[in-house]
Amino acid sequence: MSATCPAGHVSVTSDYCDTCGARIDAAPMSAAVDPAAVDTSATPSTAPCPHCGMRRTGRDRYCEGCGFDFVAGTQVEDEPSAPQATCGWSIAFAPDLEHFARTAPEGLSFPAAPAPPRTVTLNTSPLRIGRSRSSGEERPDIDLNGDPGVSRLHASLVRQDNGSWAIVDEGSSNGTTINEDDHAIAPHVIVPLQDGDRVHIGAWTTIVVTAAA
């Protein structure tokens, strides 16, 4: 099936004229328009597309593989893709029976109905961890008021220059330990954290660190 382009050429293709490259469905060209203005004869009809390598079909203006414009010599741009989401650092904290069994003083009971794990994305530095004593005082960023072993201001999470995170014990009464180390970290010293680190504070709280993906 053939079609006639606005310039009067008979074209085998029905979208763009295979002689001059004009759109077949475009409005008829006025007599003042020179068909040579859109002539693509300078581009060989069998030349491969310079962008994707697909062979050109006749005098088609646009590459069937990638949309390259043989007349303008440009690539038809795709719609901009949405930026890929990246996962930042986060922590999850919850009552930890194993931590409690190792460190809790005699006479203290583990919660009968432990609070479910909570997850916090680390985007504010420093992020203060502690326990509020009354409704009138300033609350820490992460309030562990259910754990009696957590100090009012127990520790802080701080962002480092390279984008990673660290923890600082703020002089807590019961200390802060990491992973299986029974020795508390030194107060007021920045201790870098790694993906998967387990930070133990208070009588039963464990904080699990997840690094950026």
N, C-alpha and C positions, 0 to 999 in steps of 0.2 A: 504494500500500500504506500502510495506516495502522497506528498503534501506540497503545497506551494507557499513559499515564504513571502513576506511583505515586499521583497524586492522583485518577485516574479520568478525566482528560481524554483525548479521542481526538485524536491528533496526526498531522498529515500527515508531519512529519519523524520519523525513527526514533531520532535521537540525543538531542535535547532537546525537551521538549514545546513545541509552538508556541503553547500557551495560557499555561502558567505557568513554563516554563523549566526544569522539573525534568528530571534525567537519566532517560531511558526505561529504562535498564538498572539504575537504582538500586533499592535495596530498597524495597518499598512503604512509603509514608508512614503513620505512625501516625495514629490518629484525632485525636490532640491537636495535630497540626501543621496550621496554617492554610495552605491553598494560596496565599492572598493574600500570604504572607510571601515567596514567590518570584515573585510576579506581575510581569510586565514591562510592563504596560499603560501605564505612564507614559512609556515610550519608543516613539514612533511606529513601527509595523511597516515603514514605508517610508523611515525616516530613514537617511541615509548614515552610515557608520561615522565617528566623529570622528577616528579615527586614520589610516585609509587611504582613506576616501571611498567604499568599496564599499557599495552599498545593502543594507540589512538584509533578510533573507528571512523574511517572516512574523514569528513571535515567537521566532526562533532566539536563543538566549542569546549565542552566540559568533559573531563576524564570520567569514565564510568566507575572507576575504582575509588577515586578520592575526591573528585570534584575540582581538580586543577583546571584553571581557566587558560586554555591554550592561546587565546587572543591577548589577554592582559598579562599572561605570564605569572599569575599569582595563584596561591592556594586558597580555596574557599575555607574560611575559618570555621571550626566547629564551635558550638556553644561552649563558653568557658565552664570547665568542670568545677564543682564545689570543692573548696579546700578540704583536704583529708583531716578528719578529726584525730587529734592526738590525745593519748591518755596521759594525764599528769600524775604526780605523786598523790597517794591517798593513804589513809590509815583506817583500820577497823579495830574497834576495842569492845571488850566484853569481859564478864567475870570468867575466870579461868580456874577450874577446880585443881588442876595440877600445880599451878603457882600457889594457890591457897594452901595446899597440903605441904608444900615445902617451907613456907615462910610464916604462916599465920600463927599468932600467939595462942596459947592454950586458953580455952574458954570462949573463943570467938567462933561463931557458926557461919558456914557458907550460906548464901541466900537460898531460901527454900524455892523461890521462883526467880532464877537469875534473869537479869535483863537481857533481851536479845542483842546480838552484835549491832553496833552502829558504825557507819562508814562516813568519813569526813574527807573531802578533797582538800589538799593542802594548797591554798592560794593566798593566804595571809600570813605574813611573817612579822614578828614572832606570833606563834599560836600557843597561848597559855593553857596549861593543864592544871587543874586544881579541884578544890572542893569548897563550895560556898557554905558558910555557917548560918546565915540568916538571909531573909528575903530582901533586906535593906542594903546589903553590901554589894559591891561590884562583883559580878559573876565572871569566872574565867571563861575562855573561849570554849573549852571542853570541861564541863562541870561533872565531876564524878562524885557527886554528893552522897551516893549510896555506899561508897567504899570508905569505911572509917579509918583506913590506913593512909589515905591520900591527904597530903598537906594542903593548906589553903592555896598556896602557890607552889605546886610540887615540881613542875618541870615546864620547859618551853621547847617547842619545835621551831627551828630557825632555818630559813633558806640560805644556802651557801652561794658563792659567786658563780659556780658552775651549774647552778640550777638544781643540784641535789639538796637533800635535807639532813639536818643533824638535830640532836637532842641535847639539852642542857638541864642538868638537875639544879634547881634553884635553891639548894640548901634544905631539901625536904627532911622531915624527921625520920622517915623509914627508908630513904634511899631509892635509887633507880638501878635496876639491873637489866642486862641485855642478853638474850638467848639463854645459854646454860651456865653463864658465868655467875657464880654466887656472890662475887665481890661487886659492891655498888660502884657506879662510876663516880669520879671525883666531882664535887659540887662546883658549879660555875665554870665548867670546862666543856667546850663544844666537842661532841662526840659524833662523827659522821655515821649516817645510817645507810644500810644496804637493803636491796630488795629482799623481802622475806624476813627481815629482822623482827624479833619478838621482844618488845620492851615491857618489862614488868614493873608495876608501881603499886603502892598501897597493899592492901591485904589480899586482893584477888583480881586485880585488873591487869590484863595483858593487851598491849597495843601491837597489832601486826602491821608492818610497813609494806606498802606496794610501791615500787619505783615506777617512773614514767616508762611507757612502752616505746 
